[in-house]
């Protein structure tokens, strides 16, 4: 997802808007069992401040993730803003924060992917009240109920329970 910054670098424009729409990388979310359902849409406004190029991007996409409790796939919409700065490669060292301009273009995809990854919860839930799977029979408790006996007590605490009853 490269943007051509030539008019801003050369000073012919002070402000430029970009509308980008690109599919997410296939393997980017595969380690966590996720995938992109919609392309990544970016509305980017870059400005030449005189010293550097600064920008603000509004990013949206929809991911498919697996619930951490019931293991069902669900849609996870993302909408966020990014603050960006860009500089020529010769002017700055790559610190991961700065978009580096090479041949008057900057690739914003690494920063967008980094932000997407940071916004995905460690334990994604299809909904807050997800009941998960039965630990005995394995059915999805959101879809049907089971007759398994619920024993929430860890057997290591059984002696303490007996003391409480006396």
C-alpha positions in Angstrom: 0.0 0.0 0.0 2.3 2.7 -1.3 1.5 6.4 -1.6 3.2 8.7 -4.1 4.4 11.7 -2.2 6.2 13.4 -5.0 3.9 16.6 -5.1 4.3 17.0 -1.3 8.1 16.4 -1.3 8.7 18.9 -4.1 6.4 21.5 -2.5 3.9 21.8 -5.3 1.2 20.7 -2.8 0.9 21.4 0.9 -1.8 18.8 1.5 -2.9 15.7 -0.3 -5.6 13.1 0.2 -5.4 9.4 -0.6 -8.1 6.8 -0.7 -6.6 3.3 -0.6 -8.3 0.0 -0.8 -6.2 -3.2 -0.6 -6.7 -6.8 0.5 -4.9 -7.8 3.6 -2.0 -10.2 3.3 -3.2 -13.8 3.3 -0.9 -15.2 5.9 -0.9 -12.1 8.3 -3.5 -13.5 10.6 -3.2 -17.2 9.9 -1.2 -18.0 13.0 -4.1 -16.9 15.2 -6.7 -18.6 12.9 -8.0 -15.3 11.6 -8.4 -13.8 8.1 -9.5 -10.6 6.4 -13.2 -10.6 5.4 -13.0 -7.2 3.7 -10.2 -5.2 2.1 -8.3 -2.7 4.2 -9.7 0.8 3.5 -7.6 3.8 4.2 -8.4 7.5 4.0 -5.1 9.2 4.4 -4.4 13.0 4.5 -0.7 13.9 4.3 0.7 17.4 4.8 4.0 19.0 4.2 4.9 20.9 7.4 8.1 22.2 6.1 10.3 20.0 8.2 8.6 16.6 7.5 5.6 15.1 6.1 2.8 14.4 8.6 -0.4 12.6 8.2 -3.5 11.2 9.7 -5.2 8.0 8.4 -8.6 6.5 9.1 -8.5 2.7 8.6 -11.3 0.2 8.5 -11.6 -3.5 7.8 -13.5 -6.6 9.1 -11.7 -9.6 10.4 -12.9 -13.2 10.9 -11.6 -14.5 14.3 -12.3 -17.6 16.4 -13.9 -17.1 19.8 -11.6 -18.0 22.7 -14.5 -19.7 24.6 -16.8 -21.5 22.0 -14.3 -21.6 19.1 -16.9 -20.4 16.6 -15.8 -17.9 13.9 -17.2 -14.4 14.2 -16.8 -11.0 12.5 -14.6 -8.5 14.3 -14.9 -5.0 12.7 -12.0 -2.6 13.1 -12.1 1.2 12.7 -9.1 3.2 14.0 -7.0 6.3 13.3 -3.2 6.5 12.8 -0.9 9.4 13.1 1.9 9.1 10.6 5.2 10.9 9.9 7.4 10.4 6.9 10.9 11.3 6.0 13.6 10.6 3.4 15.7 7.5 4.1 18.8 9.6 4.1 17.4 12.0 6.7 16.4 9.5 9.4 17.3 6.1 10.7 14.5 3.4 10.7 13.1 3.4 14.2 9.9 1.7 13.2 7.7 4.8 13.9 8.7 6.8 10.8 7.4 6.0 7.3 10.5 6.0 5.2 10.3 7.6 1.8 12.1 5.8 -1.0 11.8 7.0 -4.6 9.2 9.6 -3.5 6.9 6.9 -2.2 6.1 5.6 1.3 4.7 2.2 2.1 2.0 2.6 4.9 1.0 -1.1 5.0 3.6 -2.1 7.8 2.2 0.6 10.1 -1.4 -0.4 9.3 -0.7 -4.1 9.9 1.1 -3.3 13.2 -1.9 -1.4 14.4 -4.4 -4.1 13.3 -2.3 -6.7 15.2 -2.2 -4.6 18.3 -6.0 -4.1 18.3 -6.9 -7.8 18.2 -7.6 -9.0 21.8 -5.5 -11.8 23.2 -8.7 -13.8 23.9 -11.3 -12.7 21.3 -14.9 -13.3 22.3 -17.8 -13.7 19.9 -19.9 -11.8 22.5 -19.4 -10.8 26.1 -21.8 -13.3 27.5 -20.4 -16.3 25.5 -21.0 -19.5 27.6 -18.2 -21.4 25.8 -17.9 -25.2 25.5 -18.9 -27.8 28.1 -15.7 -29.2 29.6 -17.3 -32.7 29.8 -19.1 -33.3 26.6 -17.8 -30.4 24.4 -21.0 -29.0 23.1 -21.4 -25.3 22.4 -23.4 -24.0 25.4 -24.6 -21.0 23.3 -26.4 -23.3 20.9 -27.7 -26.1 23.2 -27.7 -27.2 26.8 -26.3 -30.4 28.2 -27.1 -32.6 31.2 -23.5 -32.8 32.3 -23.0 -32.2 36.1 -21.3 -29.0 36.7 -18.6 -29.4 39.2 -16.9 -26.0 39.5 -15.0 -27.1 42.6 -11.4 -28.0 42.1 -10.8 -31.3 43.9 -7.8 -29.8 45.7 -10.2 -27.5 47.6 -12.6 -30.3 48.7 -11.2 -30.4 52.2 -11.8 -26.7 52.7 -15.4 -27.1 51.6 -15.9 -29.8 54.2 -14.5 -27.5 56.9 -17.0 -24.8 55.9 -20.0 -27.2 56.2 -19.1 -28.2 59.8 
